[in-house]
Amino acid sequence: MIEQGCVLGSATGAYMSNGTGHWVGGVQSDTNGSLFFGWSRTGGDLRLWTAVTLAVFVQAMMGRPLFPV
């Protein structure tokens, strides 16, 4: 599992450092971002990986499957 996290983290970091930062489309500014985290409201924001990773981790620790049958 650690290897997968390293690959995804490295790929995301490489994309952000070679591109325009964490913004994907939309306005490239954190000025009018969401209230708590400051994530973009006008386009994609690569920092949302953190929220997805945390949600899946909590779900796994609760003993719940990713996709219930």
PDB file of N, CA, C and O in Angstrom, chain B, residues numbered from 101:
ATOM      1  N   MET B 101       0.815  -1.193   0.000  1.00  0.00           N
ATOM      2  CA  MET B 101       0.000   0.000   0.000  1.00  0.00           C
ATOM      3  C   MET B 101       0.862   1.261   0.000  1.00  0.00           C
ATOM      4  O   MET B 101       0.509   2.257  -0.631  1.00  0.00           O
ATOM      5  N   ILE B 102       1.974   1.219   0.695  1.00  0.00           N
ATOM      6  CA  ILE B 102       2.857   2.380   0.740  1.00  0.00           C
ATOM      7  C   ILE B 102       3.393   2.712  -0.649  1.00  0.00           C
ATOM      8  O   ILE B 102       3.521   3.882  -1.007  1.00  0.00           O
ATOM      9  N   GLU B 103       3.709   1.667  -1.436  1.00  0.00           N
ATOM     10  CA  GLU B 103       4.243   1.904  -2.771  1.00  0.00           C
ATOM     11  C   GLU B 103       3.237   2.633  -3.648  1.00  0.00           C
ATOM     12  O   GLU B 103       3.611   3.526  -4.409  1.00  0.00           O
ATOM     13  N   GLN B 104       1.950   2.258  -3.550  1.00  0.00           N
ATOM     14  CA  GLN B 104       0.914   2.903  -4.344  1.00  0.00           C
ATOM     15  C   GLN B 104       0.776   4.371  -3.961  1.00  0.00           C
ATOM     16  O   GLN B 104       0.611   5.232  -4.825  1.00  0.00           O
ATOM     17  N   GLY B 105       0.843   4.652  -2.667  1.00  0.00           N
ATOM     18  CA  GLY B 105       0.763   6.033  -2.206  1.00  0.00           C
ATOM     19  C   GLY B 105       1.929   6.865  -2.696  1.00  0.00           C
ATOM     20  O   GLY B 105       1.765   8.033  -3.046  1.00  0.00           O
ATOM     21  N   CYS B 106       3.108   6.261  -2.722  1.00  0.00           N
ATOM     22  CA  CYS B 106       4.292   6.975  -3.210  1.00  0.00           C
ATOM     23  C   CYS B 106       4.166   7.301  -4.690  1.00  0.00           C
ATOM     24  O   CYS B 106       4.523   8.396  -5.125  1.00  0.00           O
ATOM     25  N   VAL B 107       3.658   6.346  -5.461  1.00  0.00           N
ATOM     26  CA  VAL B 107       3.510   6.559  -6.906  1.00  0.00           C
ATOM     27  C   VAL B 107       2.490   7.658  -7.167  1.00  0.00           C
ATOM     28  O   VAL B 107       2.749   8.561  -7.962  1.00  0.00           O
ATOM     29  N   LEU B 108       1.329   7.596  -6.509  1.00  0.00           N
ATOM     30  CA  LEU B 108       0.305   8.621  -6.715  1.00  0.00           C
ATOM     31  C   LEU B 108       0.775   9.992  -6.234  1.00  0.00           C
ATOM     32  O   LEU B 108       0.553  11.002  -6.902  1.00  0.00           O
ATOM     33  N   GLY B 109       1.419  10.019  -5.080  1.00  0.00           N
ATOM     34  CA  GLY B 109       1.932  11.283  -4.562  1.00  0.00           C
ATOM     35  C   GLY B 109       3.005  11.886  -5.460  1.00  0.00           C
ATOM     36  O   GLY B 109       3.023  13.096  -5.686  1.00  0.00           O
ATOM     37  N   SER B 110       3.889  11.050  -5.965  1.00  0.00           N
ATOM     38  CA  SER B 110       4.951  11.523  -6.867  1.00  0.00           C
ATOM     39  C   SER B 110       4.380  12.048  -8.174  1.00  0.00           C
ATOM     40  O   SER B 110       4.812  13.085  -8.677  1.00  0.00           O
ATOM     41  N   ALA B 111       3.401  11.324  -8.725  1.00  0.00           N
ATOM     42  CA  ALA B 111       2.792  11.750  -9.987  1.00  0.00           C
ATOM     43  C   ALA B 111       2.069  13.085  -9.816  1.00  0.00           C
ATOM     44  O   ALA B 111       2.184  13.973 -10.660  1.00  0.00           O
ATOM     45  N   THR B 112       1.326  13.219  -8.723  1.00  0.00           N
ATOM     46  CA  THR B 112       0.606  14.472  -8.478  1.00  0.00           C
ATOM     47  C   THR B 112       1.579  15.621  -8.245  1.00  0.00           C
ATOM     48  O   THR B 112       1.384  16.715  -8.775  1.00  0.00           O
ATOM     49  N   GLY B 113       2.622  15.383  -7.460  1.00  0.00           N
ATOM     50  CA  GLY B 113       3.629  16.409  -7.208  1.00  0.00           C
ATOM     51  C   GLY B 113       4.357  16.836  -8.473  1.00  0.00           C
ATOM     52  O   GLY B 113       4.612  18.023  -8.675  1.00  0.00           O
ATOM     53  N   ALA B 114       4.690  15.877  -9.322  1.00  0.00           N
ATOM     54  CA  ALA B 114       5.372  16.186 -10.585  1.00  0.00           C
ATOM     55  C   ALA B 114       4.473  17.029 -11.485  1.00  0.00           C
ATOM     56  O   ALA B 114       4.933  17.985 -12.110  1.00  0.00           O
ATOM     57  N   TYR B 115       3.208  16.677 -11.548  1.00  0.00           N
ATOM     58  CA  TYR B 115       2.268  17.441 -12.374  1.00  0.00           C
ATOM     59  C   TYR B 115       2.152  18.879 -11.872  1.00  0.00           C
ATOM     60  O   TYR B 115       2.169  19.823 -12.662  1.00  0.00           O
ATOM     61  N   MET B 116       2.033  19.038 -10.556  1.00  0.00           N
ATOM     62  CA  MET B 116       1.881  20.382 -10.003  1.00  0.00           C
ATOM     63  C   MET B 116       3.136  21.222 -10.195  1.00  0.00           C
ATOM     64  O   MET B 116       3.037  22.420 -10.461  1.00  0.00           O
ATOM     65  N   SER B 117       4.318  20.617 -10.066  1.00  0.00           N
ATOM     66  CA  SER B 117       5.545  21.398 -10.204  1.00  0.00           C
ATOM     67  C   SER B 117       5.849  21.760 -11.650  1.00  0.00           C
ATOM     68  O   SER B 117       6.503  22.771 -11.902  1.00  0.00           O
ATOM     69  N   ASN B 118       5.393  20.963 -12.600  1.00  0.00           N
ATOM     70  CA  ASN B 118       5.630  21.255 -14.010  1.00  0.00           C
ATOM     71  C   ASN B 118       4.536  22.104 -14.633  1.00  0.00           C
ATOM     72  O   ASN B 118       4.732  22.677 -15.705  1.00  0.00           O
ATOM     73  N   GLY B 119       3.403  22.192 -13.986  1.00  0.00           N
ATOM     74  CA  GLY B 119       2.269  22.931 -14.536  1.00  0.00           C
ATOM     75  C   GLY B 119       2.082  24.263 -13.858  1.00  0.00           C
ATOM     76  O   GLY B 119       3.038  24.999 -13.613  1.00  0.00           O
ATOM     77  N   THR B 120       0.840  24.560 -13.561  1.00  0.00           N
ATOM     78  CA  THR B 120       0.478  25.856 -12.982  1.00  0.00           C
ATOM     79  C   THR B 120       0.168  25.749 -11.497  1.00  0.00           C
ATOM     80  O   THR B 120      -0.545  26.592 -10.953  1.00  0.00           O
ATOM     81  N   GLY B 121       0.684  24.741 -10.846  1.00  0.00           N
ATOM     82  CA  GLY B 121       0.416  24.567  -9.425  1.00  0.00           C
ATOM     83  C   GLY B 121      -0.719  23.589  -9.213  1.00  0.00           C
ATOM     84  O   GLY B 121      -0.888  22.651  -9.993  1.00  0.00           O
ATOM     85  N   HIS B 122      -1.493  23.796  -8.173  1.00  0.00           N
ATOM     86  CA  HIS B 122      -2.553  22.853  -7.836  1.00  0.00           C
ATOM     87  C   HIS B 122      -3.852  23.112  -8.578  1.00  0.00           C
ATOM     88  O   HIS B 122      -4.796  22.334  -8.443  1.00  0.00           O
ATOM     89  N   TRP B 123      -3.926  24.182  -9.357  1.00  0.00           N
ATOM     90  CA  TRP B 123      -5.149  24.520 -10.086  1.00  0.00           C
ATOM     91  C   TRP B 123      -5.224  23.762 -11.398  1.00  0.00           C
ATOM     92  O   TRP B 123      -4.209  23.564 -12.066  1.00  0.00           O
ATOM     93  N   VAL B 124      -6.432  23.335 -11.770  1.00  0.00           N
ATOM     94  CA  VAL B 124      -6.682  22.712 -13.070  1.00  0.00           C
ATOM     95  C   VAL B 124      -7.887  23.428 -13.662  1.00  0.00           C
ATOM     96  O   VAL B 124      -9.022  23.189 -13.250  1.00  0.00           O
ATOM     97  N   GLY B 125      -7.642  24.300 -14.620  1.00  0.00           N
ATOM     98  CA  GLY B 125      -8.723  25.099 -15.191  1.00  0.00           C
ATOM     99  C   GLY B 125      -9.183  26.154 -14.202  1.00  0.00           C
ATOM    100  O   GLY B 125      -8.670  26.230 -13.085  1.00  0.00           O
ATOM    101  N   GLY B 126     -10.129  26.950 -14.599  1.00  0.00           N
ATOM    102  CA  GLY B 126     -10.673  27.966 -13.700  1.00  0.00           C
ATOM    103  C   GLY B 126      -9.676  29.064 -13.385  1.00  0.00           C
ATOM    104  O   GLY B 126      -8.625  29.170 -14.017  1.00  0.00           O
ATOM    105  N   VAL B 127     -10.020  29.874 -12.404  1.00  0.00           N
ATOM    106  CA  VAL B 127      -9.178  30.987 -11.969  1.00  0.00           C
ATOM    107  C   VAL B 127      -8.029  30.446 -11.127  1.00  0.00           C
ATOM    108  O   VAL B 127      -8.252  29.653 -10.213  1.00  0.00           O
ATOM    109  N   GLN B 128      -6.811  30.865 -11.425  1.00  0.00           N
ATOM    110  CA  GLN B 128      -5.636  30.378 -10.708  1.00  0.00           C
ATOM    111  C   GLN B 128      -5.311  31.289  -9.529  1.00  0.00           C
ATOM    112  O   GLN B 128      -4.305  31.998  -9.524  1.00  0.00           O
ATOM    113  N   SER B 129      -6.187  31.250  -8.537  1.00  0.00           N
ATOM    114  CA  SER B 129      -6.026  32.074  -7.348  1.00  0.00           C
ATOM    115  C   SER B 129      -6.762  31.409  -6.189  1.00  0.00           C
ATOM    116  O   SER B 129      -7.807  30.790  -6.388  1.00  0.00           O
ATOM    117  N   ASP B 130      -6.223  31.537  -4.990  1.00  0.00           N
ATOM    118  CA  ASP B 130      -6.878  31.011  -3.801  1.00  0.00           C
ATOM    119  C   ASP B 130      -7.771  32.058  -3.133  1.00  0.00           C
ATOM    120  O   ASP B 130      -8.356  31.794  -2.082  1.00  0.00           O
ATOM    121  N   THR B 131      -7.877  33.232  -3.730  1.00  0.00           N
ATOM    122  CA  THR B 131      -8.603  34.342  -3.125  1.00  0.00           C
ATOM    123  C   THR B 131     -10.061  34.005  -2.838  1.00  0.00           C
ATOM    124  O   THR B 131     -10.543  34.279  -1.739  1.00  0.00           O
ATOM    125  N   ASN B 132     -10.764  33.427  -3.780  1.00  0.00           N
ATOM    126  CA  ASN B 132     -12.185  33.122  -3.606  1.00  0.00           C
ATOM    127  C   ASN B 132     -12.412  31.627  -3.422  1.00  0.00           C
ATOM    128  O   ASN B 132     -13.409  31.085  -3.898  1.00  0.00           O
ATOM    129  N   GLY B 133     -11.503  30.969  -2.743  1.00  0.00           N
ATOM    130  CA  GLY B 133     -11.617  29.534  -2.529  1.00  0.00           C
ATOM    131  C   GLY B 133     -12.688  29.184  -1.515  1.00  0.00           C
ATOM    132  O   GLY B 133     -13.321  30.065  -0.934  1.00  0.00           O
ATOM    133  N   SER B 134     -12.887  27.889  -1.307  1.00  0.00           N
ATOM    134  CA  SER B 134     -13.906  27.434  -0.358  1.00  0.00           C
ATOM    135  C   SER B 134     -13.569  27.929   1.045  1.00  0.00           C
ATOM    136  O   SER B 134     -12.422  28.259   1.347  1.00  0.00           O
ATOM    137  N   LEU B 135     -14.574  27.972   1.877  1.00  0.00           N
ATOM    138  CA  LEU B 135     -14.469  28.612   3.188  1.00  0.00           C
ATOM    139  C   LEU B 135     -13.371  28.025   4.072  1.00  0.00           C
ATOM    140  O   LEU B 135     -12.533  28.770   4.579  1.00  0.00           O
ATOM    141  N   PHE B 136     -13.358  26.721   4.265  1.00  0.00           N
ATOM    142  CA  PHE B 136     -12.439  26.137   5.241  1.00  0.00           C
ATOM    143  C   PHE B 136     -11.063  25.814   4.656  1.00  0.00           C
ATOM    144  O   PHE B 136     -10.046  26.158   5.258  1.00  0.00           O
ATOM    145  N   PHE B 137     -11.016  25.166   3.507  1.00  0.00           N
ATOM    146  CA  PHE B 137      -9.743  24.712   2.941  1.00  0.00           C
ATOM    147  C   PHE B 137      -9.147  25.646   1.898  1.00  0.00           C
ATOM    148  O   PHE B 137      -7.947  25.575   1.632  1.00  0.00           O
ATOM    149  N   GLY B 138      -9.941  26.508   1.309  1.00  0.00           N
ATOM    150  CA  GLY B 138      -9.452  27.398   0.270  1.00  0.00           C
ATOM    151  C   GLY B 138      -9.359  26.745  -1.093  1.00  0.00           C
ATOM    152  O   GLY B 138      -8.688  27.270  -1.983  1.00  0.00           O
ATOM    153  N   TRP B 139     -10.022  25.605  -1.277  1.00  0.00           N
ATOM    154  CA  TRP B 139      -9.986  24.920  -2.572  1.00  0.00           C
ATOM    155  C   TRP B 139     -10.735  25.728  -3.620  1.00  0.00           C
ATOM    156  O   TRP B 139     -11.670  26.466  -3.310  1.00  0.00           O
ATOM    157  N   SER B 140     -10.305  25.573  -4.860  1.00  0.00           N
ATOM    158  CA  SER B 140     -10.877  26.322  -5.968  1.00  0.00           C
ATOM    159  C   SER B 140     -12.370  26.065  -6.124  1.00  0.00           C
ATOM    160  O   SER B 140     -12.841  24.936  -5.982  1.00  0.00           O
ATOM    161  N   ARG B 141     -13.097  27.125  -6.417  1.00  0.00           N
ATOM    162  CA  ARG B 141     -14.534  27.013  -6.698  1.00  0.00           C
ATOM    163  C   ARG B 141     -14.815  27.141  -8.176  1.00  0.00           C
ATOM    164  O   ARG B 141     -15.954  26.949  -8.601  1.00  0.00           O
ATOM    165  N   THR B 142     -13.801  27.463  -8.982  1.00  0.00           N
ATOM    166  CA  THR B 142     -14.019  27.689 -10.411  1.00  0.00           C
ATOM    167  C   THR B 142     -13.391  26.621 -11.287  1.00  0.00           C
ATOM    168  O   THR B 142     -13.619  26.614 -12.497  1.00  0.00           O
ATOM    169  N   GLY B 143     -12.621  25.733 -10.722  1.00  0.00           N
ATOM    170  CA  GLY B 143     -11.982  24.679 -11.501  1.00  0.00           C
ATOM    171  C   GLY B 143     -11.522  23.561 -10.597  1.00  0.00           C
ATOM    172  O   GLY B 143     -11.856  23.530  -9.413  1.00  0.00           O
ATOM    173  N   GLY B 144     -10.760  22.649 -11.152  1.00  0.00           N
ATOM    174  CA  GLY B 144     -10.249  21.529 -10.374  1.00  0.00           C
ATOM    175  C   GLY B 144      -9.140  21.971  -9.425  1.00  0.00           C
ATOM    176  O   GLY B 144      -8.469  22.977  -9.658  1.00  0.00           O
ATOM    177  N   ASP B 145      -8.961  21.214  -8.364  1.00  0.00           N
ATOM    178  CA  ASP B 145      -7.937  21.524  -7.374  1.00  0.00           C
ATOM    179  C   ASP B 145      -7.287  20.213  -6.929  1.00  0.00           C
ATOM    180  O   ASP B 145      -7.937  19.389  -6.286  1.00  0.00           O
ATOM    181  N   LEU B 146      -6.030  20.016  -7.260  1.00  0.00           N
ATOM    182  CA  LEU B 146      -5.361  18.746  -6.991  1.00  0.00           C
ATOM    183  C   LEU B 146      -5.168  18.469  -5.504  1.00  0.00           C
ATOM    184  O   LEU B 146      -4.857  17.337  -5.132  1.00  0.00           O
ATOM    185  N   ARG B 147      -5.341  19.456  -4.658  1.00  0.00           N
ATOM    186  CA  ARG B 147      -5.208  19.230  -3.220  1.00  0.00           C
ATOM    187  C   ARG B 147      -6.369  18.398  -2.681  1.00  0.00           C
ATOM    188  O   ARG B 147      -6.287  17.939  -1.541  1.00  0.00           O
ATOM    189  N   LEU B 148      -7.476  18.171  -3.458  1.00  0.00           N
ATOM    190  CA  LEU B 148      -8.617  17.361  -3.004  1.00  0.00           C
ATOM    191  C   LEU B 148      -8.230  15.925  -2.792  1.00  0.00           C
ATOM    192  O   LEU B 148      -8.988  15.170  -2.183  1.00  0.00           O
ATOM    193  N   TRP B 149      -7.024  15.501  -3.294  1.00  0.00           N
ATOM    194  CA  TRP B 149      -6.547  14.133  -3.045  1.00  0.00           C
ATOM    195  C   TRP B 149      -6.485  13.858  -1.554  1.00  0.00           C
ATOM    196  O   TRP B 149      -6.760  12.740  -1.118  1.00  0.00           O
ATOM    197  N   THR B 150      -6.132  14.848  -0.779  1.00  0.00           N
ATOM    198  CA  THR B 150      -6.019  14.691   0.664  1.00  0.00           C
ATOM    199  C   THR B 150      -7.353  14.269   1.275  1.00  0.00           C
ATOM    200  O   THR B 150      -7.397  13.363   2.108  1.00  0.00           O
ATOM    201  N   ALA B 151      -8.420  14.913   0.871  1.00  0.00           N
ATOM    202  CA  ALA B 151      -9.745  14.595   1.400  1.00  0.00           C
ATOM    203  C   ALA B 151     -10.174  13.187   1.013  1.00  0.00           C
ATOM    204  O   ALA B 151     -10.735  12.461   1.833  1.00  0.00           O
ATOM    205  N   VAL B 152      -9.917  12.801  -0.217  1.00  0.00           N
ATOM    206  CA  VAL B 152     -10.285  11.460  -0.675  1.00  0.00           C
ATOM    207  C   VAL B 152      -9.488  10.401   0.076  1.00  0.00           C
ATOM    208  O   VAL B 152     -10.055   9.396   0.504  1.00  0.00           O
ATOM    209  N   THR B 153      -8.200  10.606   0.241  1.00  0.00           N
ATOM    210  CA  THR B 153      -7.354   9.652   0.957  1.00  0.00           C
ATOM    211  C   THR B 153      -7.813   9.500   2.400  1.00  0.00           C
ATOM    212  O   THR B 153      -7.903   8.382   2.907  1.00  0.00           O
ATOM    213  N   LEU B 154      -8.099  10.599   3.056  1.00  0.00           N
ATOM    214  CA  LEU B 154      -8.563  10.552   4.441  1.00  0.00           C
ATOM    215  C   LEU B 154      -9.897   9.824   4.562  1.00  0.00           C
ATOM    216  O   LEU B 154     -10.082   9.019   5.475  1.00  0.00           O
ATOM    217  N   ALA B 155     -10.822  10.097   3.654  1.00  0.00           N
ATOM    218  CA  ALA B 155     -12.134   9.449   3.699  1.00  0.00           C
ATOM    219  C   ALA B 155     -12.025   7.936   3.518  1.00  0.00           C
ATOM    220  O   ALA B 155     -12.690   7.179   4.226  1.00  0.00           O
ATOM    221  N   VAL B 156     -11.201   7.494   2.585  1.00  0.00           N
ATOM    222  CA  VAL B 156     -11.030   6.055   2.345  1.00  0.00           C
ATOM    223  C   VAL B 156     -10.327   5.399   3.535  1.00  0.00           C
ATOM    224  O   VAL B 156     -10.668   4.276   3.907  1.00  0.00           O
ATOM    225  N   PHE B 157      -9.358   6.079   4.133  1.00  0.00           N
ATOM    226  CA  PHE B 157      -8.660   5.547   5.305  1.00  0.00           C
ATOM    227  C   PHE B 157      -9.629   5.350   6.471  1.00  0.00           C
ATOM    228  O   PHE B 157      -9.629   4.296   7.108  1.00  0.00           O
ATOM    229  N   VAL B 158     -10.449   6.355   6.748  1.00  0.00           N
ATOM    230  CA  VAL B 158     -11.414   6.262   7.848  1.00  0.00           C
ATOM    231  C   VAL B 158     -12.405   5.130   7.591  1.00  0.00           C
ATOM    232  O   VAL B 158     -12.737   4.372   8.503  1.00  0.00           O
ATOM    233  N   GLN B 159     -12.875   5.016   6.359  1.00  0.00           N
ATOM    234  CA  GLN B 159     -13.807   3.953   6.006  1.00  0.00           C
ATOM    235  C   GLN B 159     -13.180   2.575   6.233  1.00  0.00           C
ATOM    236  O   GLN B 159     -13.839   1.678   6.758  1.00  0.00           O
ATOM    237  N   ALA B 160     -11.930   2.400   5.847  1.00  0.00           N
ATOM    238  CA  ALA B 160     -11.238   1.121   6.038  1.00  0.00           C
ATOM    239  C   ALA B 160     -11.037   0.827   7.517  1.00  0.00           C
ATOM    240  O   ALA B 160     -11.202  -0.317   7.941  1.00  0.00           O
ATOM    241  N   MET B 161     -10.685   1.835   8.312  1.00  0.00           N
ATOM    242  CA  MET B 161     -10.479   1.630   9.740  1.00  0.00           C
ATOM    243  C   MET B 161     -11.777   1.268  10.471  1.00  0.00           C
ATOM    244  O   MET B 161     -11.749   0.661  11.541  1.00  0.00           O
ATOM    245  N   MET B 162     -12.898   1.646   9.884  1.00  0.00           N
ATOM    246  CA  MET B 162     -14.199   1.298  10.460  1.00  0.00           C
ATOM    247  C   MET B 162     -14.645  -0.096  10.013  1.00  0.00           C
ATOM    248  O   MET B 162     -15.707  -0.568  10.420  1.00  0.00           O
ATOM    249  N   GLY B 163     -13.837  -0.754   9.178  1.00  0.00           N
ATOM    250  CA  GLY B 163     -14.152  -2.104   8.726  1.00  0.00           C
ATOM    251  C   GLY B 163     -15.203  -2.158   7.646  1.00  0.00           C
ATOM    252  O   GLY B 163     -15.854  -3.187   7.467  1.00  0.00           O
ATOM    253  N   ARG B 164     -15.383  -1.071   6.924  1.00  0.00           N
ATOM    254  CA  ARG B 164     -16.389  -1.017   5.860  1.00  0.00           C
ATOM    255  C   ARG B 164     -15.697  -1.186   4.495  1.00  0.00           C
ATOM    256  O   ARG B 164     -14.614  -0.643   4.277  1.00  0.00           O
ATOM    257  N   PRO B 165     -16.321  -1.935   3.586  1.00  0.00           N
ATOM    258  CA  PRO B 165     -15.733  -2.101   2.255  1.00  0.00           C
ATOM    259  C   PRO B 165     -15.844  -0.804   1.444  1.00  0.00           C
ATOM    260  O   PRO B 165     -16.720   0.023   1.696  1.00  0.00           O
ATOM    261  N   LEU B 166     -14.952  -0.641   0.478  1.00  0.00           N
ATOM    262  CA  LEU B 166     -14.959   0.552  -0.366  1.00  0.00           C
ATOM    263  C   LEU B 166     -16.245   0.634  -1.173  1.00  0.00           C
ATOM    264  O   LEU B 166     -16.870   1.691  -1.258  1.00  0.00           O
ATOM    265  N   PHE B 167     -16.640  -0.508  -1.774  1.00  0.00           N
ATOM    266  CA  PHE B 167     -17.877  -0.579  -2.552  1.00  0.00           C
ATOM    267  C   PHE B 167     -18.750  -1.698  -1.980  1.00  0.00           C
ATOM    268  O   PHE B 167     -18.563  -2.861  -2.337  1.00  0.00           O
ATOM    269  N   PRO B 168     -19.698  -1.369  -1.100  1.00  0.00           N
ATOM    270  CA  PRO B 168     -20.542  -2.407  -0.506  1.00  0.00           C
ATOM    271  C   PRO B 168     -21.372  -3.101  -1.587  1.00  0.00           C
ATOM    272  O   PRO B 168     -21.805  -2.478  -2.557  1.00  0.00           O
ATOM    273  N   VAL B 169     -21.580  -4.391  -1.396  1.00  0.00           N
ATOM    274  CA  VAL B 169     -22.334  -5.170  -2.390  1.00  0.00           C
ATOM    275  C   VAL B 169     -23.802  -5.082  -2.109  1.00  0.00           C
ATOM    276  O   VAL B 169     -24.605  -5.670  -2.834  1.00  0.00           O
TER     277      VAL B 169
END
